[in-house]
């Protein structure tokens, strides 16, 4: 079984709430023993780009932890995604200015060690086959597009919210989507969009992901011990952005480089 990241809300330094992501969705993965190493070899042999991104995620969280509450709040003010900055009330000091870079930088901030480690794990699992199949450039581009896609959905839904959003769940969700045609395709021949729509295993995997994501949004009790609430909207935005980006890029028949 595999899990996929979600976004949640929690208090920072007892005064500043934020939205974070976690892994909370389970879906089945079909295994193809004959698949070539280029797309789905052992995760321990993950492409350097995947490992570098994970190292950056962990390194940033480590630096913020050493910096203490002041660094934590400073990073939230300057690099988290705060939806109200993009069209809501402007009278709150914390949310002045749009800071468009936060459409990307929010993905590099995390709420706790468990949070960043879980995100890193799923990034490793799903980013590895995508990076092997498409190469470093397109792998990073899909992660970037998915991150922005999740941010735009959060802004559209919570455009008056001053609650900071953090976490790489939108990127991971996009990589999950991009990995589906690779996981269920033939060796070095991922599913085309038409094949994807006809492949029952791929559709079931997709539906399980979507159902688990939607159900996490209507859960009565907090999903995790820290009491954070899952923001499933960012999952969906990242997932569909990643899926569209993958099929657009794969039209060129690109394989691992």
Phi, psi and omega in degrees: 000148177233161181233159182232149188285150175233174177245142185225172177243139175201168183275142177242128179053034177064359183228330187251112178282154175212165177253130183234171177238154178213168177268126181211008183245133181251138176210155183274147179237126178277141182253133178247101184300333186266008182291143182289158182297333186299330184253329186212045176286185181304140181296331180297341177258038183300147178302149181305323182300320179295314182293325179294316178299316179298317179298322178294316179301312181291320180297319178296317180294321178298316180297318180294322179296319178292330181285340178084188184303324181297317178294322180300310181292321178299317180294324178294316182297325189257338188230348176282163176271117178245102188308321184298338178297338187255025176150004181253212181295140182247007186274347182275127185304320185295334188252012179293137179087142183284321180050069186297338177298338181292347174298340179245316189292339179300333182290343182267359178255145181220160188274332185200173177295319178299320180299307184290326180289321177295316177300318180296322180298311182288330174297320178295314184297311186267335178287330183300306180296326180292315179296322179293321184284316187259342184093165187300312185300310182288327175300311180294324180293320177297317178298320180294312180298320179295319178300313179293321178300316177297321179295317181295323177294317179298320179295319181296322184276320186243046188294345177254010184270132175268007183282121180296142176250130178222160173116154186265020185296324180296319178297316180295318179299320177295323178289327174301312180300316181291332181283337184301309179298333179284315182296324186257005176271184176275166180307121180062011178228084180296163177296138168283173179299318178296318178296320179302316181292337181263344185278114184296322181296317180295319180293319179297315178302314180299314182295321178298316178301312183293319180295316179295323178294313180295320181294329178293335180281340181251008180298135181286317182264151175303142183283330185238164187297335182278001176079009181288145179263135181283132175256090186292342183299322180292327175301310183296317179300314179293320182298307184289328175296317179293321180295313179296316181298319181299309184293329176294315181289323185285353177298337180278357179069036184283137175238180186302146178239000000 
